[in-house]
Amino acid sequence: MIALGYWFHRAYIAFEANGPGSAFSKQLRLRQYPNVQPRIDPENGRRNRDKLGWWSDKKSKNDLLTRFLGALRDGRCVVRS
């Protein structure tokens, strides 16, 4: 995935941090990939650059789907496939 990120002009990489994401996070840091999603604290919305990726659990998945559906309704997101 890191190679694909560079292929697509340093594309923004957002990944699920738990499970295998922990090892992937270490590789991103080791290779100093420049455009990675920082962990966002669900309580205050602040970005934590020391931790990378999206931590998925029941609450965060529900929040994600709620925001996605809102974006679909408002026209901020269009699914083209």
N, CA, C and O atoms as a GROMACS GRO file, in nm:
protein
  324
    1MET      N    1   0.082  -0.118   0.000
    1MET     CA    2   0.000   0.000   0.000
    1MET      C    3   0.087   0.125   0.000
    1MET      O    4   0.049   0.226  -0.059
    2ILE      N    5   0.201   0.120   0.064
    2ILE     CA    6   0.290   0.236   0.066
    2ILE      C    7   0.338   0.266  -0.076
    2ILE      O    8   0.342   0.382  -0.117
    3ALA      N    9   0.373   0.163  -0.150
    3ALA     CA   10   0.416   0.183  -0.289
    3ALA      C   11   0.304   0.244  -0.372
    3ALA      O   12   0.329   0.332  -0.454
    4LEU      N   13   0.180   0.199  -0.350
    4LEU     CA   14   0.067   0.258  -0.422
    4LEU      C   15   0.048   0.404  -0.385
    4LEU      O   16   0.015   0.486  -0.471
    5GLY      N   17   0.068   0.436  -0.258
    5GLY     CA   18   0.058   0.574  -0.215
    5GLY      C   19   0.155   0.663  -0.292
    5GLY      O   20   0.119   0.772  -0.336
    6TYR      N   21   0.278   0.616  -0.306
    6TYR     CA   22   0.377   0.694  -0.384
    6TYR      C   23   0.340   0.698  -0.532
    6TYR      O   24   0.356   0.801  -0.598
    7TRP      N   25   0.290   0.586  -0.584
    7TRP     CA   26   0.250   0.580  -0.725
    7TRP      C   27   0.143   0.685  -0.755
    7TRP      O   28   0.144   0.746  -0.861
    8PHE      N   29   0.053   0.706  -0.660
    8PHE     CA   30  -0.054   0.804  -0.677
    8PHE      C   31  -0.017   0.937  -0.611
    8PHE      O   32  -0.101   1.001  -0.546
    9HIS      N   33   0.108   0.979  -0.630
    9HIS     CA   34   0.155   1.113  -0.590
    9HIS      C   35   0.136   1.141  -0.442
    9HIS      O   36   0.080   1.243  -0.404
   10ARG      N   37   0.184   1.049  -0.359
   10ARG     CA   38   0.176   1.060  -0.212
   10ARG      C   39   0.032   1.072  -0.164
   10ARG      O   40  -0.004   1.162  -0.089
   11ALA      N   41  -0.050   0.978  -0.211
   11ALA     CA   42  -0.192   0.975  -0.174
   11ALA      C   43  -0.208   0.967  -0.023
   11ALA      O   44  -0.122   0.914   0.047
   12TYR      N   45  -0.318   1.020   0.026
   12TYR     CA   46  -0.353   1.016   0.168
   12TYR      C   47  -0.387   0.874   0.206
   12TYR      O   48  -0.475   0.813   0.145
   13ILE      N   49  -0.319   0.819   0.305
   13ILE     CA   50  -0.346   0.682   0.349
   13ILE      C   51  -0.420   0.686   0.481
   13ILE      O   52  -0.371   0.739   0.580
   14ALA      N   53  -0.539   0.629   0.482
   14ALA     CA   54  -0.619   0.613   0.603
   14ALA      C   55  -0.643   0.463   0.619
   14ALA      O   56  -0.684   0.396   0.524
   15PHE      N   57  -0.618   0.412   0.737
   15PHE     CA   58  -0.628   0.268   0.757
   15PHE      C   59  -0.683   0.238   0.896
   15PHE      O   60  -0.682   0.323   0.984
   16GLU      N   61  -0.731   0.115   0.912
   16GLU     CA   62  -0.782   0.070   1.041
   16GLU      C   63  -0.662   0.031   1.128
   16GLU      O   64  -0.585  -0.058   1.093
   17ALA      N   65  -0.649   0.098   1.243
   17ALA     CA   66  -0.529   0.083   1.325
   17ALA      C   67  -0.524  -0.044   1.407
   17ALA      O   68  -0.416  -0.096   1.433
   18ASN      N   69  -0.639  -0.097   1.447
   18ASN     CA   70  -0.633  -0.218   1.530
   18ASN      C   71  -0.607  -0.341   1.443
   18ASN      O   72  -0.625  -0.339   1.321
   19GLY      N   73  -0.565  -0.449   1.509
   19GLY     CA   74  -0.531  -0.572   1.437
   19GLY      C   75  -0.402  -0.555   1.358
   19GLY      O   76  -0.304  -0.503   1.411
   20PRO      N   77  -0.400  -0.597   1.230
   20PRO     CA   78  -0.280  -0.585   1.147
   20PRO      C   79  -0.238  -0.440   1.122
   20PRO      O   80  -0.126  -0.413   1.079
   21GLY      N   81  -0.328  -0.347   1.149
   21GLY     CA   82  -0.296  -0.206   1.129
   21GLY      C   83  -0.180  -0.158   1.215
   21GLY      O   84  -0.111  -0.063   1.178
   22SER      N   85  -0.158  -0.223   1.327
   22SER     CA   86  -0.046  -0.187   1.415
   22SER      C   87   0.087  -0.206   1.343
   22SER      O   88   0.174  -0.119   1.348
   23ALA      N   89   0.103  -0.320   1.277
   23ALA     CA   90   0.226  -0.346   1.202
   23ALA      C   91   0.238  -0.252   1.083
   23ALA      O   92   0.348  -0.207   1.049
   24PHE      N   93   0.126  -0.223   1.019
   24PHE     CA   94   0.127  -0.131   0.904
   24PHE      C   95   0.168   0.010   0.948
   24PHE      O   96   0.243   0.078   0.878
   25SER      N   97   0.119   0.052   1.063
   25SER     CA   98   0.156   0.182   1.118
   25SER      C   99   0.306   0.192   1.139
   25SER      O  100   0.368   0.294   1.109
   26LYS      N  101   0.366   0.085   1.190
   26LYS     CA  102   0.511   0.084   1.212
   26LYS      C  103   0.586   0.098   1.079
   26LYS      O  104   0.687   0.168   1.072
   27GLN      N  105   0.538   0.032   0.975
   27GLN     CA  106   0.602   0.042   0.844
   27GLN      C  107   0.591   0.183   0.786
   27GLN      O  108   0.685   0.234   0.726
   28LEU      N  109   0.474   0.246   0.805
   28LEU     CA  110   0.456   0.383   0.756
   28LEU      C  111   0.556   0.476   0.824
   28LEU      O  112   0.615   0.563   0.759
   29ARG      N  113   0.574   0.459   0.954
   29ARG     CA  114   0.670   0.542   1.028
   29ARG      C  115   0.814   0.512   0.985
   29ARG      O  116   0.893   0.603   0.963
   30LEU      N  117   0.846   0.383   0.973
   30LEU     CA  118   0.980   0.342   0.934
   30LEU      C  119   1.017   0.402   0.798
   30LEU      O  120   1.130   0.448   0.778
   31ARG      N  121   0.924   0.400   0.706
   31ARG     CA  122   0.948   0.450   0.571
   31ARG      C  123   0.919   0.600   0.557
   31ARG      O  124   0.934   0.658   0.450
   32GLN      N  125   0.877   0.662   0.667
   32GLN     CA  126   0.849   0.805   0.674
   32GLN      C  127   0.753   0.851   0.564
   32GLN      O  128   0.775   0.952   0.496
   33TYR      N  129   0.646   0.773   0.548
   33TYR     CA  130   0.545   0.811   0.449
   33TYR      C  131   0.481   0.943   0.493
   33TYR      O  132   0.441   0.956   0.609
   34PRO      N  133   0.472   1.041   0.401
   34PRO     CA  134   0.436   1.178   0.442
   34PRO      C  135   0.287   1.210   0.459
   34PRO      O  136   0.255   1.314   0.516
   35ASN      N  137   0.196   1.127   0.412
   35ASN     CA  138   0.057   1.169   0.408
   35ASN      C  139  -0.034   1.062   0.469
   35ASN      O  140  -0.099   0.986   0.397
   36VAL      N  141  -0.037   1.057   0.603
   36VAL     CA  142  -0.108   0.952   0.675
   36VAL      C  143  -0.210   1.012   0.770
   36VAL      O  144  -0.187   1.117   0.830
   37GLN      N  145  -0.324   0.946   0.783
   37GLN     CA  146  -0.428   0.991   0.874
   37GLN      C  147  -0.381   0.978   1.018
   37GLN      O  148  -0.346   0.868   1.062
   38PRO      N  149  -0.381   1.089   1.094
   38PRO     CA  150  -0.352   1.078   1.237
   38PRO      C  151  -0.475   1.028   1.312
   38PRO      O  152  -0.587   1.041   1.263
   39ARG      N  153  -0.454   0.970   1.428
   39ARG     CA  154  -0.567   0.928   1.512
   39ARG      C  155  -0.640   1.053   1.560
   39ARG      O  156  -0.578   1.151   1.600
   40ILE      N  157  -0.771   1.048   1.557
   40ILE     CA  158  -0.852   1.160   1.603
   40ILE      C  159  -0.925   1.119   1.730
   40ILE      O  160  -0.993   1.016   1.733
   41ASP      N  161  -0.910   1.198   1.834
   41ASP     CA  162  -0.974   1.169   1.962
   41ASP      C  163  -1.124   1.191   1.948
   41ASP      O  164  -1.166   1.302   1.915
   42PRO      N  165  -1.206   1.087   1.971
   42PRO     CA  166  -1.350   1.101   1.952
   42PRO      C  167  -1.416   1.196   2.051
   42PRO      O  168  -1.525   1.247   2.026
   43GLU      N  169  -1.350   1.220   2.164
   43GLU     CA  170  -1.409   1.308   2.265
   43GLU      C  171  -1.396   1.456   2.229
   43GLU      O  172  -1.490   1.533   2.248
   44ASN      N  173  -1.279   1.496   2.178
   44ASN     CA  174  -1.257   1.638   2.152
   44ASN      C  175  -1.226   1.671   2.005
   44ASN      O  176  -1.214   1.788   1.970
   45GLY      N  177  -1.213   1.570   1.921
   45GLY     CA  178  -1.188   1.592   1.779
   45GLY      C  179  -1.046   1.632   1.745
   45GLY      O  180  -1.019   1.666   1.630
   46ARG      N  181  -0.957   1.630   1.841
   46ARG     CA  182  -0.817   1.669   1.816
   46ARG      C  183  -0.739   1.557   1.749
   46ARG      O  184  -0.762   1.439   1.774
   47ARG      N  185  -0.648   1.598   1.663
   47ARG     CA  186  -0.562   1.501   1.594
   47ARG      C  187  -0.441   1.469   1.682
   47ARG      O  188  -0.381   1.559   1.741
   48ASN      N  189  -0.406   1.341   1.689
   48ASN     CA  190  -0.290   1.296   1.765
   48ASN      C  191  -0.190   1.240   1.665
   48ASN      O  192  -0.206   1.128   1.618
   49ARG      N  193  -0.088   1.317   1.634
   49ARG     CA  194   0.011   1.276   1.533
   49ARG      C  195   0.102   1.162   1.581
   49ARG      O  196   0.172   1.101   1.501
   50ASP      N  197   0.100   1.134   1.712
   50ASP     CA  198   0.180   1.023   1.764
   50ASP      C  199   0.118   0.888   1.733
   50ASP      O  200   0.186   0.786   1.732
   51LYS      N  201  -0.012   0.887   1.708
   51LYS     CA  202  -0.084   0.764   1.676
   51LYS      C  203  -0.148   0.779   1.538
   51LYS      O  204  -0.206   0.883   1.507
   52LEU      N  205  -0.135   0.676   1.458
   52LEU     CA  206  -0.186   0.682   1.321
   52LEU      C  207  -0.305   0.590   1.302
   52LEU      O  208  -0.321   0.492   1.376
   53GLY      N  209  -0.387   0.621   1.204
   53GLY     CA  210  -0.496   0.534   1.165
   53GLY      C  211  -0.625   0.556   1.243
   53GLY      O  212  -0.630   0.631   1.340
   54TRP      N  213  -0.726   0.487   1.197
   54TRP     CA  214  -0.860   0.496   1.256
   54TRP      C  215  -0.880   0.376   1.346
   54TRP      O  216  -0.866   0.262   1.302
   55TRP      N  217  -0.914   0.401   1.472
   55TRP     CA  218  -0.939   0.292   1.566
   55TRP      C  219  -1.084   0.251   1.554
   55TRP      O  220  -1.173   0.332   1.583
   56SER      N  221  -1.110   0.129   1.512
   56SER     CA  222  -1.249   0.087   1.493
   56SER      C  223  -1.299   0.008   1.614
   56SER      O  224  -1.234  -0.085   1.661
   57ASP      N  225  -1.413   0.049   1.660
   57ASP     CA  226  -1.488  -0.023   1.761
   57ASP      C  227  -1.635   0.004   1.733
   57ASP      O  228  -1.668   0.073   1.636
   58LYS      N  229  -1.722  -0.047   1.814
   58LYS     CA  230  -1.866  -0.034   1.787
   58LYS      C  231  -1.908   0.112   1.775
   58LYS      O  232  -1.983   0.148   1.684
   59LYS      N  233  -1.859   0.197   1.866
   59LYS     CA  234  -1.897   0.338   1.865
   59LYS      C  235  -1.840   0.412   1.743
   59LYS      O  236  -1.910   0.487   1.677
   60SER      N  237  -1.711   0.389   1.715
   60SER     CA  238  -1.649   0.461   1.603
   60SER      C  239  -1.710   0.419   1.469
   60SER      O  240  -1.723   0.502   1.378
   61LYS      N  241  -1.747   0.292   1.455
   61LYS     CA  242  -1.812   0.247   1.331
   61LYS      C  243  -1.950   0.311   1.316
   61LYS      O  244  -1.987   0.353   1.207
   62ASN      N  245  -2.024   0.320   1.425
   62ASN     CA  246  -2.155   0.384   1.422
   62ASN      C  247  -2.141   0.532   1.387
   62ASN      O  248  -2.219   0.585   1.306
   63ASP      N  249  -2.043   0.600   1.447
   63ASP     CA  250  -2.019   0.741   1.416
   63ASP      C  251  -1.984   0.761   1.268
   63ASP      O  252  -2.034   0.852   1.204
   64LEU      N  253  -1.899   0.674   1.217
   64LEU     CA  254  -1.858   0.682   1.077
   64LEU      C  255  -1.978   0.667   0.983
   64LEU      O  256  -1.995   0.746   0.891
   65LEU      N  257  -2.061   0.565   1.008
   65LEU     CA  258  -2.178   0.543   0.922
   65LEU      C  259  -2.278   0.657   0.933
   65LEU      O  260  -2.339   0.695   0.833
   66THR      N  261  -2.295   0.712   1.052
   66THR     CA  262  -2.387   0.825   1.070
   66THR      C  263  -2.339   0.946   0.990
   66THR      O  264  -2.418   1.011   0.922
   67ARG      N  265  -2.210   0.974   0.998
   67ARG     CA  266  -2.155   1.088   0.922
   67ARG      C  267  -2.162   1.064   0.771
   67ARG      O  268  -2.190   1.156   0.694
   68PHE      N  269  -2.137   0.940   0.729
   68PHE     CA  270  -2.144   0.905   0.588
   68PHE      C  271  -2.286   0.923   0.534
   68PHE      O  272  -2.306   0.981   0.427
   69LEU      N  273  -2.384   0.874   0.608
   69LEU     CA  274  -2.523   0.888   0.563
   69LEU      C  275  -2.564   1.036   0.557
   69LEU      O  276  -2.637   1.076   0.466
   70GLY      N  277  -2.519   1.115   0.653
   70GLY     CA  278  -2.547   1.258   0.650
   70GLY      C  279  -2.486   1.324   0.528
   70GLY      O  280  -2.549   1.409   0.465
   71ALA      N  281  -2.364   1.286   0.493
   71ALA     CA  282  -2.298   1.342   0.374
   71ALA      C  283  -2.370   1.300   0.247
   71ALA      O  284  -2.379   1.378   0.153
   72LEU      N  285  -2.421   1.178   0.243
   72LEU     CA  286  -2.499   1.133   0.127
   72LEU      C  287  -2.627   1.216   0.113
   72LEU      O  288  -2.661   1.261   0.004
   73ARG      N  289  -2.696   1.236   0.225
   73ARG     CA  290  -2.822   1.313   0.223
   73ARG      C  291  -2.799   1.458   0.182
   73ARG      O  292  -2.878   1.515   0.107
   74ASP      N  293  -2.689   1.518   0.231
   74ASP     CA  294  -2.661   1.659   0.203
   74ASP      C  295  -2.599   1.680   0.065
   74ASP      O  296  -2.588   1.794   0.019
   75GLY      N  297  -2.559   1.573  -0.001
   75GLY     CA  298  -2.497   1.585  -0.132
   75GLY      C  299  -2.347   1.615  -0.123
   75GLY      O  300  -2.285   1.645  -0.225
   76ARG      N  301  -2.288   1.608  -0.003
   76ARG     CA  302  -2.144   1.632   0.012
   76ARG      C  303  -2.063   1.510  -0.035
   76ARG      O  304  -1.943   1.520  -0.059
   77CYS      N  305  -2.131   1.396  -0.049
   77CYS     CA  306  -2.067   1.273  -0.094
   77CYS      C  307  -2.156   1.208  -0.197
   77CYS      O  308  -2.277   1.196  -0.177
   78VAL      N  309  -2.097   1.165  -0.308
   78VAL     CA  310  -2.172   1.098  -0.412
   78VAL      C  311  -2.104   0.964  -0.441
   78VAL      O  312  -1.985   0.961  -0.471
   79VAL      N  313  -2.179   0.856  -0.433
   79VAL     CA  314  -2.126   0.724  -0.465
   79VAL      C  315  -2.153   0.699  -0.613
   79VAL      O  316  -2.268   0.697  -0.656
   80ARG      N  317  -2.047   0.679  -0.689
   80ARG     CA  318  -2.062   0.668  -0.834
   80ARG      C  319  -2.053   0.525  -0.886
   80ARG      O  320  -2.037   0.504  -1.006
   81SER      N  321  -2.062   0.429  -0.798
   81SER     CA  322  -2.058   0.290  -0.849
   81SER      C  323  -2.163   0.206  -0.782
   81SER      O  324  -2.175   0.087  -0.811
   0.00000   0.00000   0.00000
